[in-house]
Amino acid sequence: MSVTLTFLGGADTVTGSKYLVQHDGYSLLVDCGLFQGYKQLRLRNWRPLPVVPGQVHAVILTHAHLDHSGYLPLLAREGFRGRVYATPGTRDLCGILLPDSGHIQEEDAAFANRHGFSKHAPALPLYTRQDALSSLKQIRPVEMGRLFEPIHGWQARFTSAGHILGAASLLLEVGGRRILFSGDLGRPDDVIMNPPDDPPPADTVLVESTYGDRQHPAENVAAELGPALQRLAARGGVAVVPVFAVGRAQTVLHTIAQLKAQGAIPHSLPVFLDSPMAVHTTGLFSGHPGEHRLSTREVHAMTRAATMLETPEQSKALAHRHGPMVILAASGMATGGRVLHHLALYAGDHRNMVILTGYQAPGTRGARLADGEKTVRIHGQEVAVNAEVVQLASASAHADANQVLDWLRKMPKAPAQVYVVHGDMAASDRLRQRIEHELKWRAMVPEHGSTWPV
């Protein structure tokens, strides 16, 4: 029986990663992500998969970000009963991210119902916090580098991808074929995470292309963030910083701790981390010392760089404070969560600042802010944007195009086929061209829903 690969997400777009591998009557999903960004993409979350969840035999997660793990509660609720394999770090982060995702969806549905701006009556969450908690019971942790069998006769192994705690590349061997999934590749020069491991040999490679058409700037996060926070402090404004609770929040906290220690920004500048997810994630760094560059002292300084807020009451109390101050809150693309309330409150004042800390998927509020739009729609209302918008070009946790190519060059031999995934069309196609022209390998950008033999 042949091995086939179906692209149920992460194709033609940077979000919703789901790759279905089928062989000899068995089905396995590599990643189980939510679609984010444009409405037409988000609507895919509500459509049934072309495979019955109860007929999926196993799931393997490369890492915990919601565009790779956030569909899991719905898959389980709809009948998936198999095991989910992930690294210990990914397991720990899913325990934070997935219940919070369900809680936010419940809150957003309730808010829409109270204020009547949903087209659905009543608005319903995609899944609930309880759905997420139930799905966590199916996760089985597997250490980096250890061989395991997700399905009898199928062999798999994780190697470190950098990027965030627990993030892995995956080598899957089935039906005599070796398929390498890059996952989200971190940067070799990341501020806090270790560089990715070299890739093993494989017949087929799926490689991410988030930054497939660009290179990161030479300057570091501190060089960008320091002057911005100096300007903010001088004018007494409020900085709203949409952060990804896993990864970017910790990079920004670590950088702020460094800037204060160096005297590059006022030591008295108040900083608040208004995200239970980010607070709990920051606490995990002490328990996973082998996966990041930070010393025990630096981890301690990072955790003390901000006042940690968890309750809604603590979050709402920020509205009664005056600037200068810095508020870090999820989500990183301003698609939901507490950051929306802060944007609605502070985006209209020219003394204030919105600091975008990483990739902004097309169709998100973050992308519209980055594009300079003067209004954004939040909770059914148009909110004026007069605040200074700063986008940190150096804060990304993804490898850029040159770094991805360098990673591919380290493969012991050329694969038979490369699929360029997890990128906007322009980024994916540019990386495809470079793989074909510079490496002389076969490469293509698969279409969403397409199936190919391996």
HELIX and SHEET records of a PDB file:
HELIX    1   1 LYS A   39  ARG A   42  1                                   4    
HELIX    2   2 LEU A   43  TRP A   46  5                                   4    
HELIX    3   3 PRO A   53  GLN A   55  5                                   3    
HELIX    4   4 LEU A   66  SER A   69  1                                   4    
HELIX    5   5 LEU A   72  ARG A   77  1                                   6    
HELIX    6   6 PRO A   88  HIS A  115  1                                  28    
HELIX    7   7 ARG A  129  LEU A  136  1                                   8    
HELIX    8   8 VAL A  221  ARG A  235  1                                  15    
HELIX    9   9 ARG A  248  GLN A  262  1                                  15    
HELIX   10  10 PRO A  276  LEU A  284  1                                   9    
HELIX   11  11 PHE A  285  GLY A  287  5                                   3    
HELIX   12  12 PRO A  289  GLU A  291  5                                   3    
HELIX   13  13 THR A  296  THR A  303  1                                   8    
HELIX   14  14 PRO A  312  ALA A  317  1                                   6    
HELIX   15  15 LEU A  318  HIS A  320  5                                   3    
HELIX   16  16 VAL A  339  TYR A  346  1                                   8    
HELIX   17  17 ARG A  365  ALA A  370  1                                   6    
HELIX   18  18 ALA A  401  ARG A  409  1                                   9    
HELIX   19  19 MET A  425  ARG A  434  1                                  10    
HELIX   20  20 ILE A  435  LEU A  439  3                                   5    
SHEET    1   A 7 ILE A 139  PRO A 141  0                                        
SHEET    2   A 7 ARG A  83  ALA A  86  1                                        
SHEET    3   A 7 ALA A  58  ILE A  60  1                                        
SHEET    4   A 7 TYR A  26  VAL A  30  1                                        
SHEET    5   A 7 LYS A  18  HIS A  23 -1                                        
SHEET    6   A 7 VAL A   3  GLY A   9 -1                                        
SHEET    7   A 7 THR A 451  PRO A 453 -1                                        
SHEET    1   B 6 GLN A 155  SER A 160  0                                        
SHEET    2   B 6 ALA A 168  VAL A 174 -1                                        
SHEET    3   B 6 ARG A 177  PHE A 181 -1                                        
SHEET    4   B 6 THR A 204  GLU A 208  1                                        
SHEET    5   B 6 GLN A 417  VAL A 421  1                                        
SHEET    6   B 6 ALA A 443  MET A 444  1                                        
SHEET    1   C 6 THR A 307  LEU A 309  0                                        
SHEET    2   C 6 VAL A 271  ASP A 274  1                                        
SHEET    3   C 6 MET A 325  ALA A 329  1                                        
SHEET    4   C 6 VAL A 238  PRO A 242  1                                        
SHEET    5   C 6 MET A 353  LEU A 356  1                                        
SHEET    6   C 6 GLU A 388  GLN A 391  1                                        
SHEET    1   D 2 THR A 375  ILE A 378  0                                        
SHEET    2   D 2 GLN A 381  ALA A 384 -1                                        
END                                                                             
